[in-house]
Amino acid sequence: MHVIEITEFGAPEVLRMGERAQPVAGSGEVLIRVRASGINRPDVLQRKGYYAPPPGASDVPGLEVAGVVAGGDVGAMAQAGLHVGDRVCALLAGGGYAEWCVAPVEQCLPIPAGLSDIEAASLPETFFTVWSNVFDRGRLQPGETLLVQGGGSGIGVTAIQLGRAFGATVIVTAGSDEKCAACLALGAHHAINYRRQDFSAEVQRITAGKGVDVVLDMVAGSYVAREVECLADDGRLVIIAVQGGVQAEINAGLVLRKRLTITGSTLRARSVAFKGAIARALREQAWPLLASGAVRPVVHSSFAAADAAQAHALMESNQHTGKIVLTW
């Protein structure tokens, strides 16, 4: 089968088309004929040599796919209600930039009616991440306020829509007026251009000094201190990436006085059982929203798999809103 390989660590051009043996599904796994592969920021980090796959995972990049079930563990498939020929999307620990892949049955979800393979491939990584961090770790409740850093990213457009769908007021930051407008069109209640405005001061103004209940942070670094300042009493800060650096200096007194929770997580190395629990929650609570159109995939552009280097270059330019997808 054809795959996209990282020939050496470096710029997007190190991604090349190669050939590998077709994988074989093991116990608890399905074999998927891949139609589309989602691109995510961790893929870029892996390409640069900063994010190795967990033990046992494929060294081929790619954390999410959409395609057709071609076989696998018959017992596990039957228990999950999966059949050969079903259209599914799946979360992977690696190996998604390929014509075929294997995935744990528990991490597969049916493609909602009406969605294309390209749209479906944009779902798993961001929906699993947002659900796990905003709703499980962040405990966002109806009537609360959510601040999403990087509202135009794949994570951002998902957090906006799910936050609003579950009754939260959503504030986002984005790096241009155009991205702010796109976030508002997706359902954000307020959008802050972080290049022109101090997001912490704007949050205080928007919330009349109360602050926000949950922050979803992909930046870390110097942002953490300002997020602590703009959190409400009993607020929760959830860090899922460190694009702004791993070092942060905060006012610990504010953490004490406001009774704040600062937490973080990565998803890739978590167990199949952990990810399977997220999948079940998504199928029950988020997938109906996709089926009804209340929440929708946001795909900025798609590229033929052979043009993976161009797709990565676009992601690194930060000129996109929503997801970037490869097609096979």
C-alpha angles and dihedrals in degrees: 000000000000120000137172108245133195098232092187135341114279147067124002090272091073088075108097137168111256140163129249135169113271109261122245120226114239133196111322093008139112130211112231128198097218119226099170137009125206121226120222137180092254088062089060091049091050090050089054093049097251101107116044118194115256118262112290095017123119117266088222107103124240131098102194138036143172124211147103129307108245101175143306142139101358095201095049091045092051092049090052094044093245124144136184107273096031117135110235143166120213144192114230138187088222143321099079098126091077142092090244132024141168123231135180110264089231091060095054123098130186115256106251114247113271097023123119123228089254092053092045093051089059094060116066105062096044097040094047090047097047094045093048095047108030100037105024104033097021094041093211110193132196110274094027127113124245125198114202117195110211099019093181095059124096089258090045098054090048094048091049094054098041092044092053094042090056095050105265129134106241125211119181139187122216136169101241141030089246092056091046089054091049091052091051090050089054092055107274110147095211133015126197123199099220092198091064104025138048101243093206093055091045092051090052090050094047093047095041090243097309096106130211127299099217133023121196104202127191094164110056112167112087091354093074095070092051092046090054088053094052098043118107123233109294089015124162126221115197117191117198102163140016105218089144095050139281098259121086134169116204140179100253090190090066090050089055098042094046094041090232129184118215114190141151143183148185121215108197098080097041119115126270088244091056093049091043091058089053090049091054092050091049093049091051101041111017105031093065088057090055092047091052094044093241087120120029139186115258111211116179096188145333130222134195108258091248088063094057091126090060090048091053091048089055091050091051091049090062089217094125133089114209127353136343117213137192121217129210 
